[in-house]
Amino acid sequence: MPASGPERVRSRFRDKARAFDDLYEDERPLVKLLRPGLLRRRQLASDTVRSYSSPRVLDVACGSGRIGEFVLEAGAGHYVGIDFSEPMLALARERLGRFADRVELIEADFHETPLEGRFDVVLALGLFDYLPEPQRTIARIAERCADGGCVVASFPAWSWVKGPIRKVRYEWIGDCPIFDYTVQGVEEMFATSGLPHVQIPTRGGSGFLAIAARRPHAGGEPRAPRA
């Protein structure tokens, strides 16, 4: 019997953790040129964390901790990273070990594991690409977001330039399902989950970033990354 979509995603991130992590080595000139969205994600996450005072940060599908490293340097008081891939978390432990007790890494399914308290910043970057039921995940994220907190998330959008390439690379070659979104659809999902204040600070050719909250927080709006 063929594996389900979620299990195919799990297998990809278990079996190819190191190779996938290398794709996110965003300091290389070629990566900066071809994948500027990686830099925008990192900058928006860091700027959002800086707009709070020592915030609690939850990183859903934290992977190898690449974004985590930057938000900790930006002043996160406590960082919780959750991921179902032990090989990815092993890389995260190496990368984030220097931050000691400010870091908590959890190997678990985000929908099923209990999490203590709520968070000022919830990150969902590079997550929604692979979710067949995004509304369920947004609802769970909203539960964990503090009243004055916000969510920073990335969403792929269909592009006739990059879309077919992504489909071939991930679904045909990598046997990993991927999904695309529209701004209107994302705004509706957040609003349905109780996060009606949605900003789209930047849009690229193949995706966009979103900041969602119950209400604007006292620290003001984070600075949007340059397109």
Secondary structure, DSSP 8 states (H G I E B T S, - for coil): ----HHHHHHHHHHHTHHHHHHHT-TTSHHHHHH-HHHHHHHHHHHHHHHTSSS-EEEEET-TTSHHHHHHHHTT-SEEEEEES-HHHHHHHHHHHGGGGGGEEEEES-TTTS---S-EEEEEE-S-GGG-S-HHHHHHHHHHHEEEEEEEEEEEE---TTTHHHHIIIIIIIS--------HHHHHHHHHHTT--EEEEEEEETTEEEEEEESS--TT--------
